[in-house]
Amino acid sequence: MSLLVKPCSFCDRPVAKGTGTMFVKNDGTVLWFCSAKCKKNYMTLKRDPRKFKWTNKYVKGGIKQKK
Ligand SMILES: [Zn+2]
């Protein structure tokens, strides 16, 4: 993978440098978002990207939860 491309922290699609949003958390973790949609889903809605078909992290058939 090129140094100029980072995977989106939410949908895992490549984010070219100069596009999208870089977010640094207080603990120093760097997050990359390809779009405001991903940022909102991660930051505001705190959604699990594995539950959404439009992300590359989607798990087919849904996540099997342990009881
Ligand atoms: Zn994204």
N, CA, C, O and the ligand as a Tripos MOL2 file, in Angstrom:
@<TRIPOS>MOLECULE
protein
  269   267    68     0     0
PROTEIN
NO_CHARGES

@<TRIPOS>ATOM
      1 N           0.8550   -1.2130    0.0000 N.3       1 MET1
      2 CA          0.0000    0.0000    0.0000 C.3       1 MET1
      3 C           0.8850    1.2560    0.0000 C.2       1 MET1
      4 O           1.8780    1.3410    0.7220 O.2       1 MET1
      5 N           0.5050    2.1820   -0.7980 N.am      2 SER2
      6 CA          1.2650    3.4370   -0.8940 C.3       2 SER2
      7 C           1.2080    4.2300    0.4070 C.2       2 SER2
      8 O           0.2250    4.1710    1.1460 O.2       2 SER2
      9 N           2.2550    4.9530    0.6650 N.am      3 LEU3
     10 CA          2.2700    5.8080    1.8500 C.3       3 LEU3
     11 C           1.2720    6.9460    1.7300 C.2       3 LEU3
     12 O           0.8890    7.5700    2.7200 O.2       3 LEU3
     13 N           0.8700    7.1960    0.5220 N.am      4 LEU4
     14 CA         -0.0480    8.3170    0.3070 C.3       4 LEU4
     15 C          -1.5030    7.9090    0.4910 C.2       4 LEU4
     16 O          -2.4060    8.7430    0.4130 O.2       4 LEU4
     17 N          -1.7230    6.6280    0.7330 N.am      5 VAL5
     18 CA         -3.0950    6.1610    0.8870 C.3       5 VAL5
     19 C          -3.2540    5.4590    2.2340 C.2       5 VAL5
     20 O          -2.4730    4.5690    2.5710 O.2       5 VAL5
     21 N          -4.2520    5.8560    2.9910 N.am      6 LYS6
     22 CA         -4.5410    5.2300    4.2780 C.3       6 LYS6
     23 C          -5.9140    4.5860    4.2020 C.2       6 LYS6
     24 O          -6.7890    5.0720    3.4850 O.2       6 LYS6
     25 N          -6.1090    3.4970    4.9330 N.am      7 PRO7
     26 CA         -7.4670    2.9490    4.9680 C.3       7 PRO7
     27 C          -8.3600    3.7890    5.8810 C.2       7 PRO7
     28 O          -7.9440    4.2200    6.9560 O.2       7 PRO7
     29 N          -9.5670    4.0060    5.4390 N.am      8 CYS8
     30 CA        -10.5360    4.7370    6.2580 C.3       8 CYS8
     31 C         -10.7760    3.9640    7.5510 C.2       8 CYS8
     32 O         -10.9510    2.7460    7.5230 O.2       8 CYS8
     33 N         -10.7860    4.6610    8.6770 N.am      9 SER9
     34 CA        -10.9330    3.9920    9.9640 C.3       9 SER9
     35 C         -12.3170    3.3800   10.1430 C.2       9 SER9
     36 O         -12.5150    2.5160   10.9980 O.2       9 SER9
     37 N         -13.2560    3.8210    9.3500 N.am     10 PHE10
     38 CA        -14.5950    3.2490    9.4840 C.3      10 PHE10
     39 C         -14.8900    2.2200    8.3960 C.2      10 PHE10
     40 O         -15.1950    1.0650    8.6950 O.2      10 PHE10
     41 N         -14.7980    2.6380    7.1440 N.am     11 CYS11
     42 CA        -15.2420    1.7300    6.0770 C.3      11 CYS11
     43 C         -14.0920    0.9340    5.4730 C.2      11 CYS11
     44 O         -14.3220    0.0040    4.7000 O.2      11 CYS11
     45 N         -12.8430    1.2960    5.8230 N.am     12 ASP12
     46 CA        -11.6660    0.5540    5.3780 C.3      12 ASP12
     47 C         -11.3500    0.7570    3.8970 C.2      12 ASP12
     48 O         -10.4890    0.0660    3.3520 O.2      12 ASP12
     49 N         -12.0150    1.6700    3.2560 N.am     13 ARG13
     50 CA        -11.6710    1.9760    1.8710 C.3      13 ARG13
     51 C         -10.4610    2.9130    1.8630 C.2      13 ARG13
     52 O         -10.2660    3.6720    2.8120 O.2      13 ARG13
     53 N          -9.6580    2.8700    0.8140 N.am     14 PRO14
     54 CA         -8.4660    3.7220    0.7960 C.3      14 PRO14
     55 C          -8.8020    5.2040    0.7460 C.2      14 PRO14
     56 O          -9.6930    5.6340    0.0140 O.2      14 PRO14
     57 N          -8.0670    5.9780    1.5440 N.am     15 VAL15
     58 CA         -8.2280    7.4320    1.5550 C.3      15 VAL15
     59 C          -6.9370    8.0400    1.0260 C.2      15 VAL15
     60 O          -5.8850    7.8890    1.6470 O.2      15 VAL15
     61 N          -7.0010    8.7140   -0.0920 N.am     16 ALA16
     62 CA         -5.8060    9.3400   -0.6550 C.3      16 ALA16
     63 C          -5.4240   10.5450    0.1940 C.2      16 ALA16
     64 O          -6.2880   11.2480    0.7180 O.2      16 ALA16
     65 N          -4.1160   10.7760    0.3230 N.am     17 LYS17
     66 CA         -3.6610   11.9220    1.0950 C.3      17 LYS17
     67 C          -4.1620   13.2010    0.4160 C.2      17 LYS17
     68 O          -4.1110   13.3330   -0.8070 O.2      17 LYS17
     69 N          -4.6370   14.1180    1.2200 N.am     18 GLY18
     70 CA         -5.2060   15.3390    0.6530 C.3      18 GLY18
     71 C          -6.7130   15.2820    0.5340 C.2      18 GLY18
     72 O          -7.3670   16.2900    0.2650 O.2      18 GLY18
     73 N          -7.2680   14.0760    0.7390 N.am     19 THR19
     74 CA         -8.7180   13.9570    0.7480 C.3      19 THR19
     75 C          -9.1390   13.3980    2.0990 C.2      19 THR19
     76 O          -8.3160   12.8760    2.8500 O.2      19 THR19
     77 N         -10.4000   13.5090    2.3950 N.am     20 GLY20
     78 CA        -10.8950   12.9610    3.6450 C.3      20 GLY20
     79 C         -10.4300   13.7680    4.8430 C.2      20 GLY20
     80 O          -9.9640   14.9000    4.7080 O.2      20 GLY20
     81 N         -10.5630   13.1680    6.0110 N.am     21 THR21
     82 CA        -10.2940   13.8620    7.2660 C.3      21 THR21
     83 C          -9.3500   13.0410    8.1320 C.2      21 THR21
     84 O          -9.5370   11.8350    8.2930 O.2      21 THR21
     85 N          -8.3430   13.6890    8.6840 N.am     22 MET22
     86 CA         -7.4980   13.0270    9.6650 C.3      22 MET22
     87 C          -7.9130   13.4930   11.0470 C.2      22 MET22
     88 O          -8.0670   14.6900   11.2920 O.2      22 MET22
     89 N          -8.0910   12.5440   11.9420 N.am     23 PHE23
     90 CA         -8.4890   12.8910   13.2990 C.3      23 PHE23
     91 C          -7.5350   12.2350   14.2830 C.2      23 PHE23
     92 O          -7.2970   11.0290   14.2260 O.2      23 PHE23
     93 N          -6.9890   13.0460   15.1930 N.am     24 VAL24
     94 CA         -6.0790   12.4940   16.2000 C.3      24 VAL24
     95 C          -6.7860   12.5160   17.5450 C.2      24 VAL24
     96 O          -7.2040   13.5700   18.0250 O.2      24 VAL24
     97 N          -6.9110   11.3530   18.1380 N.am     25 LYS25
     98 CA         -7.5580   11.2630   19.4420 C.3      25 LYS25
     99 C          -6.5950   11.7400   20.5310 C.2      25 LYS25
    100 O          -5.3950   11.8840   20.2950 O.2      25 LYS25
    101 N          -7.1330   11.9800   21.7140 N.am     26 ASN26
    102 CA         -6.3130   12.4690   22.8220 C.3      26 ASN26
    103 C          -5.2060   11.4940   23.1920 C.2      26 ASN26
    104 O          -4.1660   11.9060   23.7070 O.2      26 ASN26
    105 N          -5.4150   10.2070   22.9350 N.am     27 ASP27
    106 CA         -4.3920    9.2150   23.2790 C.3      27 ASP27
    107 C          -3.3600    9.0310   22.1720 C.2      27 ASP27
    108 O          -2.4680    8.1900   22.2810 O.2      27 ASP27
    109 N          -3.4820    9.8210   21.1060 N.am     28 GLY28
    110 CA         -2.4810    9.7820   20.0510 C.3      28 GLY28
    111 C          -2.8280    8.8900   18.8840 C.2      28 GLY28
    112 O          -2.0850    8.8430   17.9040 O.2      28 GLY28
    113 N          -3.9480    8.1730   18.9630 N.am     29 THR29
    114 CA         -4.3710    7.3240   17.8500 C.3      29 THR29
    115 C          -4.8000    8.1950   16.6780 C.2      29 THR29
    116 O          -5.5770    9.1360   16.8450 O.2      29 THR29
    117 N          -4.2950    7.8810   15.5030 N.am     30 VAL30
    118 CA         -4.6610    8.6540   14.3210 C.3      30 VAL30
    119 C          -5.7430    7.9070   13.5400 C.2      30 VAL30
    120 O          -5.5810    6.7380   13.1890 O.2      30 VAL30
    121 N          -6.8270    8.5940   13.2820 N.am     31 LEU31
    122 CA         -7.9190    8.0040   12.5270 C.3      31 LEU31
    123 C          -8.0580    8.7330   11.1980 C.2      31 LEU31
    124 O          -7.9000    9.9520   11.1250 O.2      31 LEU31
    125 N          -8.3530    7.9780   10.1580 N.am     32 TRP32
    126 CA         -8.5750    8.5590    8.8450 C.3      32 TRP32
    127 C         -10.0010    8.2900    8.4200 C.2      32 TRP32
    128 O         -10.5060    7.1750    8.5490 O.2      32 TRP32
    129 N         -10.6410    9.3220    7.9150 N.am     33 PHE33
    130 CA        -12.0060    9.1440    7.4280 C.3      33 PHE33
    131 C         -12.0910    9.6050    5.9880 C.2      33 PHE33
    132 O         -11.6170   10.6880    5.6450 O.2      33 PHE33
    133 N         -12.7040    8.7700    5.1330 N.am     34 CYS34
    134 CA        -12.7890    9.1110    3.7180 C.3      34 CYS34
    135 C         -13.8480   10.1710    3.4960 C.2      34 CYS34
    136 O         -13.7990   10.8980    2.5040 O.2      34 CYS34
    137 N         -14.8080   10.2680    4.4080 N.am     35 SER35
    138 CA        -15.9090   11.2030    4.1940 C.3      35 SER35
    139 C         -16.5260   11.6010    5.5280 C.2      35 SER35
    140 O         -16.2740   10.9790    6.5600 O.2      35 SER35
    141 N         -17.3260   12.6360    5.4840 N.am     36 ALA36
    142 CA        -18.0390   13.0760    6.6810 C.3      36 ALA36
    143 C         -19.0110   11.9990    7.1400 C.2      36 ALA36
    144 O         -19.3350   11.8910    8.3220 O.2      36 ALA36
    145 N         -19.4660   11.2070    6.1800 N.am     37 LYS37
    146 CA        -20.3800   10.1040    6.5050 C.3      37 LYS37
    147 C         -19.7030    9.1160    7.4590 C.2      37 LYS37
    148 O         -20.2800    8.7080    8.4670 O.2      37 LYS37
    149 N         -18.4700    8.7440    7.1190 N.am     38 CYS38
    150 CA        -17.7440    7.8030    7.9640 C.3      38 CYS38
    151 C         -17.4170    8.4230    9.3120 C.2      38 CYS38
    152 O         -17.5360    7.7680   10.3470 O.2      38 CYS38
    153 N         -17.0100    9.6730    9.3020 N.am     39 LYS39
    154 CA        -16.6680   10.3540   10.5470 C.3      39 LYS39
    155 C         -17.8720   10.4120   11.4780 C.2      39 LYS39
    156 O         -17.7600   10.1600   12.6780 O.2      39 LYS39
    157 N         -19.0100   10.7440   10.9110 N.am     40 LYS40
    158 CA        -20.2240   10.8520   11.7140 C.3      40 LYS40
    159 C         -20.6140    9.4920   12.2850 C.2      40 LYS40
    160 O         -20.9720    9.3770   13.4570 O.2      40 LYS40
    161 N         -20.5400    8.4670   11.4410 N.am     41 ASN41
    162 CA        -20.9020    7.1330   11.9020 C.3      41 ASN41
    163 C         -19.9870    6.6630   13.0240 C.2      41 ASN41
    164 O         -20.4250    5.9880   13.9560 O.2      41 ASN41
    165 N         -18.7120    7.0260   12.9260 N.am     42 TYR42
    166 CA        -17.7470    6.5870   13.9300 C.3      42 TYR42
    167 C         -17.8360    7.4420   15.1900 C.2      42 TYR42
    168 O         -17.9370    6.9150   16.2980 O.2      42 TYR42
    169 N         -17.7990    8.7610   15.0170 N.am     43 MET43
    170 CA        -17.6820    9.6760   16.1450 C.3      43 MET43
    171 C         -19.0080    9.8920   16.8580 C.2      43 MET43
    172 O         -19.1020    9.7780   18.0800 O.2      43 MET43
    173 N         -20.0260   10.2040   16.0720 N.am     44 THR44
    174 CA        -21.2960   10.6350   16.6610 C.3      44 THR44
    175 C         -22.2080    9.4490   16.9490 C.2      44 THR44
    176 O         -22.7980    9.3440   18.0250 O.2      44 THR44
    177 N         -22.3110    8.5540   15.9610 N.am     45 LEU45
    178 CA        -23.2700    7.4650   16.0910 C.3      45 LEU45
    179 C         -22.6490    6.2240   16.7290 C.2      45 LEU45
    180 O         -23.3590    5.3330   17.1940 O.2      45 LEU45
    181 N         -21.2800    6.1750   16.7460 N.am     46 LYS46
    182 CA        -20.5630    5.0470   17.3470 C.3      46 LYS46
    183 C         -21.0690    3.7100   16.8190 C.2      46 LYS46
    184 O         -21.3250    2.7750   17.5770 O.2      46 LYS46
    185 N         -21.2060    3.6490   15.4980 N.am     47 ARG47
    186 CA        -21.7040    2.4290   14.8750 C.3      47 ARG47
    187 C         -20.5720    1.4330   14.6540 C.2      47 ARG47
    188 O         -19.4000    1.8010   14.5790 O.2      47 ARG47
    189 N         -20.9480    0.1810   14.5520 N.am     48 ASP48
    190 CA        -19.9860   -0.8660   14.2490 C.3      48 ASP48
    191 C         -19.9420   -1.0520   12.7300 C.2      48 ASP48
    192 O         -20.9380   -1.4520   12.1290 O.2      48 ASP48
    193 N         -18.7850   -0.7640   12.1010 N.am     49 PRO49
    194 CA        -18.7280   -0.8410   10.6390 C.3      49 PRO49
    195 C         -19.0220   -2.2320   10.0900 C.2      49 PRO49
    196 O         -19.3750   -2.3730    8.9190 O.2      49 PRO49
    197 N         -18.8810   -3.2570   10.9180 N.am     50 ARG50
    198 CA        -19.1640   -4.6170   10.4480 C.3      50 ARG50
    199 C         -20.6460   -4.8450   10.1970 C.2      50 ARG50
    200 O         -21.0320   -5.8320    9.5710 O.2      50 ARG50
    201 N         -21.4750   -3.9280   10.6870 N.am     51 LYS51
    202 CA        -22.9170   -4.1010   10.5210 C.3      51 LYS51
    203 C         -23.4510   -3.4130    9.2750 C.2      51 LYS51
    204 O         -24.6410   -3.5090    8.9760 O.2      51 LYS51
    205 N         -22.5730   -2.7120    8.5380 N.am     52 PHE52
    206 CA        -23.0630   -1.9250    7.4160 C.3      52 PHE52
    207 C         -22.4820   -2.4060    6.1010 C.2      52 PHE52
    208 O         -21.2680   -2.5400    5.9450 O.2      52 PHE52
    209 N         -23.3730   -2.6620    5.1640 N.am     53 LYS53
    210 CA        -22.9640   -3.2510    3.8920 C.3      53 LYS53
    211 C         -22.0910   -2.3140    3.0750 C.2      53 LYS53
    212 O         -21.3240   -2.7760    2.2300 O.2      53 LYS53
    213 N         -22.1850   -1.0270    3.3020 N.am     54 TRP54
    214 CA        -21.4050   -0.0930    2.4860 C.3      54 TRP54
    215 C         -19.9650    0.0350    2.9590 C.2      54 TRP54
    216 O         -19.1880    0.7650    2.3430 O.2      54 TRP54
    217 N         -19.5840   -0.6450    4.0270 N.am     55 THR55
    218 CA        -18.1910   -0.6190    4.4520 C.3      55 THR55
    219 C         -17.4800   -1.8860    3.9970 C.2      55 THR55
    220 O         -18.1130   -2.9150    3.7600 O.2      55 THR55
    221 N         -16.1720   -1.8020    3.8780 N.am     56 ASN56
    222 CA        -15.3920   -2.9930    3.5240 C.3      56 ASN56
    223 C         -15.2290   -3.9300    4.7110 C.2      56 ASN56
    224 O         -14.7480   -5.0520    4.5550 O.2      56 ASN56
    225 N         -15.6210   -3.4840    5.8850 N.am     57 LYS57
    226 CA        -15.4940   -4.3150    7.0790 C.3      57 LYS57
    227 C         -16.7450   -5.1450    7.3290 C.2      57 LYS57
    228 O         -16.8140   -5.9080    8.2930 O.2      57 LYS57
    229 N         -17.7290   -4.9890    6.4560 N.am     58 TYR58
    230 CA        -18.9890   -5.6960    6.6460 C.3      58 TYR58
    231 C         -18.7730   -7.1970    6.7230 C.2      58 TYR58
    232 O         -18.0480   -7.7760    5.9130 O.2      58 TYR58
    233 N         -19.4070   -7.8190    7.7050 N.am     59 VAL59
    234 CA        -19.3300   -9.2720    7.8500 C.3      59 VAL59
    235 C         -20.6130   -9.8570    7.2840 C.2      59 VAL59
    236 O         -21.7100   -9.5740    7.7640 O.2      59 VAL59
    237 N         -20.4540  -10.6820    6.2500 N.am     60 LYS60
    238 CA        -21.6250  -11.2430    5.5810 C.3      60 LYS60
    239 C         -22.4110  -12.1280    6.5500 C.2      60 LYS60
    240 O         -21.8520  -12.9700    7.2530 O.2      60 LYS60
    241 N         -23.7060  -11.9080    6.5610 N.am     61 GLY61
    242 CA        -24.5500  -12.7030    7.4400 C.3      61 GLY61
    243 C         -24.6460  -12.1410    8.8430 C.2      61 GLY61
    244 O         -25.3480  -12.6890    9.6930 O.2      61 GLY61
    245 N         -23.9340  -11.0370    9.0890 N.am     62 GLY62
    246 CA        -24.0010  -10.4060   10.3930 C.3      62 GLY62
    247 C         -22.9740  -10.9740   11.3530 C.2      62 GLY62
    248 O         -22.3520  -12.0040   11.0930 O.2      62 GLY62
    249 N         -22.8140  -10.2880   12.4570 N.am     63 ILE63
    250 CA        -21.8250  -10.6870   13.4580 C.3      63 ILE63
    251 C         -22.4490  -11.7090   14.3870 C.2      63 ILE63
    252 O         -23.5680  -11.5430   14.8730 O.2      63 ILE63
    253 N         -21.7010  -12.7610   14.6170 N.am     64 LYS64
    254 CA        -22.1920  -13.7430   15.5870 C.3      64 LYS64
    255 C         -21.7800  -13.2910   16.9800 C.2      64 LYS64
    256 O         -20.5950  -13.1900   17.2970 O.2      64 LYS64
    257 N         -22.7700  -13.0280   17.7890 N.am     65 GLN65
    258 CA        -22.4850  -12.5110   19.1160 C.3      65 GLN65
    259 C         -22.4250  -13.6410   20.1300 C.2      65 GLN65
    260 O         -23.2370  -14.5650   20.1120 O.2      65 GLN65
    261 N         -21.4440  -13.5410   21.0080 N.am     66 LYS66
    262 CA        -21.3100  -14.5350   22.0710 C.3      66 LYS66
    263 C         -22.2590  -14.1880   23.2030 C.2      66 LYS66
    264 O         -22.4250  -13.0210   23.5590 O.2      66 LYS66
    265 N         -22.8710  -15.2060   23.7560 N.am     67 LYS67
    266 CA        -23.7820  -14.9430   24.8540 C.3      67 LYS67
    267 C         -23.1420  -15.3090   26.1860 C.2      67 LYS67
    268 O         -23.7670  -15.1540   27.2350 O.2      67 LYS67
    269 ZN        -14.8440    5.6880    4.9860 Zn       68 ZN68
@<TRIPOS>BOND
     1     1     2 1
     2     2     3 1
     3     3     4 2
     4     3     5 am
     5     5     6 1
     6     6     7 1
     7     7     8 2
     8     7     9 am
     9     9    10 1
    10    10    11 1
    11    11    12 2
    12    11    13 am
    13    13    14 1
    14    14    15 1
    15    15    16 2
    16    15    17 am
    17    17    18 1
    18    18    19 1
    19    19    20 2
    20    19    21 am
    21    21    22 1
    22    22    23 1
    23    23    24 2
    24    23    25 am
    25    25    26 1
    26    26    27 1
    27    27    28 2
    28    27    29 am
    29    29    30 1
    30    30    31 1
    31    31    32 2
    32    31    33 am
    33    33    34 1
    34    34    35 1
    35    35    36 2
    36    35    37 am
    37    37    38 1
    38    38    39 1
    39    39    40 2
    40    39    41 am
    41    41    42 1
    42    42    43 1
    43    43    44 2
    44    43    45 am
    45    45    46 1
    46    46    47 1
    47    47    48 2
    48    47    49 am
    49    49    50 1
    50    50    51 1
    51    51    52 2
    52    51    53 am
    53    53    54 1
    54    54    55 1
    55    55    56 2
    56    55    57 am
    57    57    58 1
    58    58    59 1
    59    59    60 2
    60    59    61 am
    61    61    62 1
    62    62    63 1
    63    63    64 2
    64    63    65 am
    65    65    66 1
    66    66    67 1
    67    67    68 2
    68    67    69 am
    69    69    70 1
    70    70    71 1
    71    71    72 2
    72    71    73 am
    73    73    74 1
    74    74    75 1
    75    75    76 2
    76    75    77 am
    77    77    78 1
    78    78    79 1
    79    79    80 2
    80    79    81 am
    81    81    82 1
    82    82    83 1
    83    83    84 2
    84    83    85 am
    85    85    86 1
    86    86    87 1
    87    87    88 2
    88    87    89 am
    89    89    90 1
    90    90    91 1
    91    91    92 2
    92    91    93 am
    93    93    94 1
    94    94    95 1
    95    95    96 2
    96    95    97 am
    97    97    98 1
    98    98    99 1
    99    99   100 2
   100    99   101 am
   101   101   102 1
   102   102   103 1
   103   103   104 2
   104   103   105 am
   105   105   106 1
   106   106   107 1
   107   107   108 2
   108   107   109 am
   109   109   110 1
   110   110   111 1
   111   111   112 2
   112   111   113 am
   113   113   114 1
   114   114   115 1
   115   115   116 2
   116   115   117 am
   117   117   118 1
   118   118   119 1
   119   119   120 2
   120   119   121 am
   121   121   122 1
   122   122   123 1
   123   123   124 2
   124   123   125 am
   125   125   126 1
   126   126   127 1
   127   127   128 2
   128   127   129 am
   129   129   130 1
   130   130   131 1
   131   131   132 2
   132   131   133 am
   133   133   134 1
   134   134   135 1
   135   135   136 2
   136   135   137 am
   137   137   138 1
   138   138   139 1
   139   139   140 2
   140   139   141 am
   141   141   142 1
   142   142   143 1
   143   143   144 2
   144   143   145 am
   145   145   146 1
   146   146   147 1
   147   147   148 2
   148   147   149 am
   149   149   150 1
   150   150   151 1
   151   151   152 2
   152   151   153 am
   153   153   154 1
   154   154   155 1
   155   155   156 2
   156   155   157 am
   157   157   158 1
   158   158   159 1
   159   159   160 2
   160   159   161 am
   161   161   162 1
   162   162   163 1
   163   163   164 2
   164   163   165 am
   165   165   166 1
   166   166   167 1
   167   167   168 2
   168   167   169 am
   169   169   170 1
   170   170   171 1
   171   171   172 2
   172   171   173 am
   173   173   174 1
   174   174   175 1
   175   175   176 2
   176   175   177 am
   177   177   178 1
   178   178   179 1
   179   179   180 2
   180   179   181 am
   181   181   182 1
   182   182   183 1
   183   183   184 2
   184   183   185 am
   185   185   186 1
   186   186   187 1
   187   187   188 2
   188   187   189 am
   189   189   190 1
   190   190   191 1
   191   191   192 2
   192   191   193 am
   193   193   194 1
   194   194   195 1
   195   195   196 2
   196   195   197 am
   197   197   198 1
   198   198   199 1
   199   199   200 2
   200   199   201 am
   201   201   202 1
   202   202   203 1
   203   203   204 2
   204   203   205 am
   205   205   206 1
   206   206   207 1
   207   207   208 2
   208   207   209 am
   209   209   210 1
   210   210   211 1
   211   211   212 2
   212   211   213 am
   213   213   214 1
   214   214   215 1
   215   215   216 2
   216   215   217 am
   217   217   218 1
   218   218   219 1
   219   219   220 2
   220   219   221 am
   221   221   222 1
   222   222   223 1
   223   223   224 2
   224   223   225 am
   225   225   226 1
   226   226   227 1
   227   227   228 2
   228   227   229 am
   229   229   230 1
   230   230   231 1
   231   231   232 2
   232   231   233 am
   233   233   234 1
   234   234   235 1
   235   235   236 2
   236   235   237 am
   237   237   238 1
   238   238   239 1
   239   239   240 2
   240   239   241 am
   241   241   242 1
   242   242   243 1
   243   243   244 2
   244   243   245 am
   245   245   246 1
   246   246   247 1
   247   247   248 2
   248   247   249 am
   249   249   250 1
   250   250   251 1
   251   251   252 2
   252   251   253 am
   253   253   254 1
   254   254   255 1
   255   255   256 2
   256   255   257 am
   257   257   258 1
   258   258   259 1
   259   259   260 2
   260   259   261 am
   261   261   262 1
   262   262   263 1
   263   263   264 2
   264   263   265 am
   265   265   266 1
   266   266   267 1
   267   267   268 2
@<TRIPOS>SUBSTRUCTURE
     1 MET1         2 RESIDUE 1 A MET
     2 SER2         6 RESIDUE 1 A SER
     3 LEU3        10 RESIDUE 1 A LEU
     4 LEU4        14 RESIDUE 1 A LEU
     5 VAL5        18 RESIDUE 1 A VAL
     6 LYS6        22 RESIDUE 1 A LYS
     7 PRO7        26 RESIDUE 1 A PRO
     8 CYS8        30 RESIDUE 1 A CYS
     9 SER9        34 RESIDUE 1 A SER
    10 PHE10       38 RESIDUE 1 A PHE
    11 CYS11       42 RESIDUE 1 A CYS
    12 ASP12       46 RESIDUE 1 A ASP
    13 ARG13       50 RESIDUE 1 A ARG
    14 PRO14       54 RESIDUE 1 A PRO
    15 VAL15       58 RESIDUE 1 A VAL
    16 ALA16       62 RESIDUE 1 A ALA
    17 LYS17       66 RESIDUE 1 A LYS
    18 GLY18       70 RESIDUE 1 A GLY
    19 THR19       74 RESIDUE 1 A THR
    20 GLY20       78 RESIDUE 1 A GLY
    21 THR21       82 RESIDUE 1 A THR
    22 MET22       86 RESIDUE 1 A MET
    23 PHE23       90 RESIDUE 1 A PHE
    24 VAL24       94 RESIDUE 1 A VAL
    25 LYS25       98 RESIDUE 1 A LYS
    26 ASN26      102 RESIDUE 1 A ASN
    27 ASP27      106 RESIDUE 1 A ASP
    28 GLY28      110 RESIDUE 1 A GLY
    29 THR29      114 RESIDUE 1 A THR
    30 VAL30      118 RESIDUE 1 A VAL
    31 LEU31      122 RESIDUE 1 A LEU
    32 TRP32      126 RESIDUE 1 A TRP
    33 PHE33      130 RESIDUE 1 A PHE
    34 CYS34      134 RESIDUE 1 A CYS
    35 SER35      138 RESIDUE 1 A SER
    36 ALA36      142 RESIDUE 1 A ALA
    37 LYS37      146 RESIDUE 1 A LYS
    38 CYS38      150 RESIDUE 1 A CYS
    39 LYS39      154 RESIDUE 1 A LYS
    40 LYS40      158 RESIDUE 1 A LYS
    41 ASN41      162 RESIDUE 1 A ASN
    42 TYR42      166 RESIDUE 1 A TYR
    43 MET43      170 RESIDUE 1 A MET
    44 THR44      174 RESIDUE 1 A THR
    45 LEU45      178 RESIDUE 1 A LEU
    46 LYS46      182 RESIDUE 1 A LYS
    47 ARG47      186 RESIDUE 1 A ARG
    48 ASP48      190 RESIDUE 1 A ASP
    49 PRO49      194 RESIDUE 1 A PRO
    50 ARG50      198 RESIDUE 1 A ARG
    51 LYS51      202 RESIDUE 1 A LYS
    52 PHE52      206 RESIDUE 1 A PHE
    53 LYS53      210 RESIDUE 1 A LYS
    54 TRP54      214 RESIDUE 1 A TRP
    55 THR55      218 RESIDUE 1 A THR
    56 ASN56      222 RESIDUE 1 A ASN
    57 LYS57      226 RESIDUE 1 A LYS
    58 TYR58      230 RESIDUE 1 A TYR
    59 VAL59      234 RESIDUE 1 A VAL
    60 LYS60      238 RESIDUE 1 A LYS
    61 GLY61      242 RESIDUE 1 A GLY
    62 GLY62      246 RESIDUE 1 A GLY
    63 ILE63      250 RESIDUE 1 A ILE
    64 LYS64      254 RESIDUE 1 A LYS
    65 GLN65      258 RESIDUE 1 A GLN
    66 LYS66      262 RESIDUE 1 A LYS
    67 LYS67      266 RESIDUE 1 A LYS
    68 ZN68       269 GROUP 0 **** ****
